[in-house]
Amino acid sequence: MADKFSLQGKCAIVTGAAGGIGSAIVAAFREAGAKVAGVDLDERRIKADLALAADVASESETRQAVERAVQAFGALHVLVNTAATRDPSATVTDLDLAAWNRVFAVNVGGAYLMSRWAIPHMVRSGGGSIIHIASQLGTVGTPGRVVYCATKGALITMAKAMAVDHAAQKIRVNTLSPGAVETERMLRFGSMEKAREALGPKHLLNRLGQPEEIAAAALFLASDAASFMTGANLLVDGGYNAI
């Protein structure tokens, strides 16, 4: 069974690779034997086999990033779309159109663009796995996060449609929806301790998740252990959505 979780001989791209969840996924994939290209605005913080600076909202930069990864590795089997921009805390009446469009351009447009360029290479490599990192807030609402909830919900439905479109090409497409995770994003509460106090009790397990726990789920979806899984949304949310 352990071999089912191996990524030996696989080549992967992870966006948002400098962030807490993205960097944990890069580390888990490399430990499982994959060659990994990390994509982020800040390439200096990427700890991967190949570090690529790119804005995932840019058509030209995403295409170049995928091409550079394939040139370096010779194949592509896994794509994880982790990149997400910080969203303003606002209702639809408070949020201006430019901010709304920017969040969608990164959170959803980035997944679209990276997938657009990656899929032809995956087909040539014999198939693969695409994982969109969504959120527990992709299926429920919360105050002041309307654009975030909208983008994460869009990723969940987008993965289902992509799974239908590309199953015959042996490409599986799923979403992974974490609950609140201890990353830099939680510092908007002032400190990690305040984030734990505010959000921990909203999860049945009464705590925040760890990036490594999300990375383990991503490894499962990327590997042959999930070979019969596509078009699904894997909740790793500490029970947040069970209430």
Sequence and secondary structure as in RCSB ss.txt:
>XXXX:A:sequence
MADKFSLQGKCAIVTGAAGGIGSAIVAAFREAGAKVAGVDLDERRIKADLALAADVASESETRQAVERAVQAFGA
LHVLVNTAATRDPSATVTDLDLAAWNRVFAVNVGGAYLMSRWAIPHMVRSGGGSIIHIASQLGTVGTPGRVVYCA
TKGALITMAKAMAVDHAAQKIRVNTLSPGAVETERMLRFGSMEKAREALGPKHLLNRLGQPEEIAAAALFLASDA
ASFMTGANLLVDGGYNAI
>XXXX:A:secstr
 GGGG  TT EEEEESTTSHHHHHHHHHHHHTT EEEEEES GGG  SSEEEE  TT HHHHHHHHHHHHHHHS 
  EEEE        B TTTS HHHHHHHHHHHTHHHHHHHHHHHHHHHHTT EEEEEE  GGGSS  TTBHHHHH
HHHHHHHHHHHHHHHHGGGTEEEEEEEE SBSSGGGGGGSSHHHHHHHHGGGSTTSS B HHHHHHHHHHHHSGG
GTT  S EEEESTTGGG 
